Amino acid sequence: MWNEGTYSPRDNFFNINPVMDHFNYKKGKLFAEEVSIEEIANKFGTPSYIYSKATLERHAKAYIDSFQSMKGLICFSVKALSNISILKILKKAGCGFDIVSGGELHRVILAGADPKKIIFSGVGKSRAEMAAGINHNILSFNIESEPELDRLKSVAREMNKIAPVAIRFNPNVDAGAHEFTKTGRKSDKFGVSIETAKNLVKECNDSDNLNLVGLTCHIGSQIMELESFEDAASQALDLLIELDKLNINIDFIDMGGGLGVNYIGEETIQPFELIQSYEKIFKGRDEILILEPGRSISANAGIMLAKVEYKKDDFLITDAAMNDLLRPALYDAHHDIWPVEKNDNLASNVNVVGPICETGDFLAKDINIAASENDLLAVRTVGAYGSVMSSNYNSRPRAAEVLVDRKNFYLIRKREDHSILTSLEEGLDDQI
Ligand SMILES: Cc1ncc(COP(=O)(O)O)c(C=O)c1O
């Protein structure tokens, strides 16, 4: 049993530690909460994603319980992990949602989300997506450009409605682990300059179909230093003070997500530290503080289970591949890999690769592990940007997803079969 009783938001909750993420060896066998991983493999096969409900709840709570002087709202960033069962758990834990597409809106509505806790982000919202958000009465559209605001105004006018708006400003802060996940620099496609933000605020104020409800920014992902968040927050405060001078009141300030997690044993910032420093910067303000964490809530709550098909020289060839977990190929990301059953065999340095016809198809490079044919492996810290980025490349069916809740486990996404791969294709038969 894990020790829930001693938990406090000040705990270092990201550390890879059995008490923290609920993936844990017992007598040499890996467990998720109280369920043996081998038992899950026997029932649902491989490759499979396995999530720990207790870990998800713990991480959501670490954020929600950290607010002291400000009223807070945590909107889980659905792009990190979008399975409806997971969204239901996070909703029950008190989270709202940050979405970036009509598809994600569909998911959160199915999960029973409170529309007044849904934030619609993203640079390319279509008219149909805007109309859907307005129809569902969501909390806010986070607007990223002048033409986007014009489009929202026109959609709202056609519907004879008032659309809620938060302006996403770009603070020109360089933060994030990888070039592809930095979003807060002037050269990135996200948000608008402070000057443009001020103009858009006025445009909202002058429109009968727009209601300015917030300011927002999001500077990147896997961020490991507090200073970048503080820099962006100080700029948000300056903007708020400008709005005060114009007698414009807004409901919330949304500082986005981005908190880094522990992939290779690195020190991470805790949600409590982040929220504490935001509260210091926004001291005395009445706005609600919204955060949009994704990775820091779900990454450590998931592992991917794979089976070794072959051992060839220094390669372990598994039945999981880059179509199941893209992060190593896309970002050169490192994920620890643990044997599901510890053994006394001699460990050696190996590359763990998949069956896809690309040299970039690897799960880990040069890791020290003792494993041979038919052994089960657990790829760690894949609960964020794991299953959501999977594809059918090489006509490989997507993996199953399993949720563990103490001593029970449930299939929350069936393994795809071959018929799904071709189910949307039209057969022209003899016409071509
Ligand atoms: C607007 C926005 N909010 C929140 C997030 C979640 O970021 P993270 O998973 O790093 O917390 C992202 C991710 O890119 C994002 O683009």
The ligand as an SDF file (V2000), in Angstrom:
LIG
                    3D

 16 16  0  0  0  0  0  0  0  0999 V2000
   -1.6980   26.5380  -24.6950 C   0  0  0  0  0  0  0  0  0  0  0  0
   -1.1100   25.3830  -23.9630 C   0  0  0  0  0  0  0  0  0  0  0  0
   -1.4640   25.1930  -22.6890 N   0  0  0  0  0  0  0  0  0  0  0  0
   -0.9740   24.1520  -21.9820 C   0  0  0  0  0  0  0  0  0  0  0  0
   -0.0900   23.2580  -22.5350 C   0  0  0  0  0  0  0  0  0  0  0  0
    0.4020   22.1200  -21.6970 C   0  0  0  0  0  0  0  0  0  0  0  0
    1.7630   22.1790  -21.4890 O   0  0  0  0  0  0  0  0  0  0  0  0
    2.4760   21.1420  -20.5210 P   0  0  0  0  0  0  0  0  0  0  0  0
    2.0440   19.7880  -20.9530 O   0  0  0  0  0  0  0  0  0  0  0  0
    3.9260   21.3670  -20.7430 O   0  0  0  0  0  0  0  0  0  0  0  0
    2.0520   21.4640  -19.1320 O   0  0  0  0  0  0  0  0  0  0  0  0
    0.3160   23.4310  -23.8610 C   0  0  0  0  0  0  0  0  0  0  0  0
    1.2800   22.5010  -24.4530 C   0  0  0  0  0  0  0  0  0  0  0  0
    1.9230   22.7140  -25.4160 O   0  0  0  0  0  0  0  0  0  0  0  0
   -0.2120   24.5190  -24.5990 C   0  0  0  0  0  0  0  0  0  0  0  0
    0.1230   24.7250  -25.8750 O   0  0  0  0  0  0  0  0  0  0  0  0
  1  2  1  0
  2  3  1  0
  2 15  2  0
  3  4  2  0
  4  5  1  0
  5  6  1  0
  5 12  2  0
  6  7  1  0
  7  8  1  0
  8  9  2  0
  8 10  1  0
  8 11  1  0
 12 13  1  0
 12 15  1  0
 13 14  2  0
 15 16  1  0
M  END
$$$$
